[in-house]
């Protein structure tokens, strides 16, 4: 069985909203053994929605749309799907009463405009909405089925799980599943990573390998097709072991693991505490660390020492070091890390000082130059990096590198390979 996903909404084309629905649906369809042939994004325009749905129906057995089921005039999915299926829209009193009861339960008046959501194409199967008002529907169009879902992720997911998934399982049972696992790496460029795995990238057919670069590193995705999930996992495990031998120091997590989560787990299991002293990253490391629930158990203190005065006043950096070596230097990074650790009484401390840009760089110290310091009770190190990108990218890459240094230190891995 194959499918296409059509995300409807002008806000997607304007970049005001990010289409996370399509990615989630693709993952769920893969687990059902459904091959996703393509994605489309289309604005709230009747003719363009019609063309998108018609074309998808001609190519695929299942077409899942998200968005355009609300009560406003630009919510056109019902009308257009009915037109594509050559059906009339029919008003269902039971849908209207269900919606009205939901508003009553919330103590809110029922807007008459919501009655438009009680119309679905004749002969379509309604998809109840357990967490919202707008129902979806399943409409057979030739050899294809249009399945309409709301754009609100929470509603879309609930409706897929409760109604769409059972429908798809009964539509055409598949003899296989498609499963993926992402190996997350950092500290290595996409081209260098490609050199290390090029041979298995070219030779492996199942699982297949995909590589995707992000600001925080490079992801390696393994995708296996098998008759069961367990069999797919075994295929991925086998190739995953090879990846771990090729990239032993660079793989830090799987799937959606963030570096801050991995580091938090390491600090917790080792009963270690952390302090940070940040100049160019402006508190970003501390912000990332404290995004993790339970971080108060290991994150003691974060110093944001952006100016020279702050470095001197808050963390007692010797003014002579700043004068002789400059604020952006290995010596200042080390002094910040050492004094942050001593002052906070943390087990370990990280520091950053650099030039995030786009101004402030010189020939000797260009934009993107960052020094990162690490201090514990036995060692004091500094590391020099030259990052590329705009200001936010430099800051994020510096925060990622600092957390990776901490990860490597905890694992006893080389800190500068």
LINKA-V571071 format. One record per helix or strand of 3 or more residues. SS is the DSSP state (h for helix, s for strand). FROM is the first residue (numbers start at 1). TO is the last residue. Records with the same first field share a line. If there is no record, write none. Layout:
SS: FROM-TO ; FROM-TO
//
This chain:
s: 2-8 ; 35-42 ; 62-66 ; 89-91 ; 119-121 ; 125-127 ; 136-141 ; 144-149 ; 177-185 ; 208-214 ; 217-226 ; 251-254 ; 274-278 ; 299-304 ; 348-354 ; 369-375 ; 380-386
h: 10-13 ; 21-31 ; 46-59 ; 77-84 ; 93-105 ; 112-118 ; 153-171 ; 190-203 ; 229-246 ; 259-269 ; 284-289 ; 295-297 ; 308-315 ; 319-325 ; 330-344 ; 391-411
//
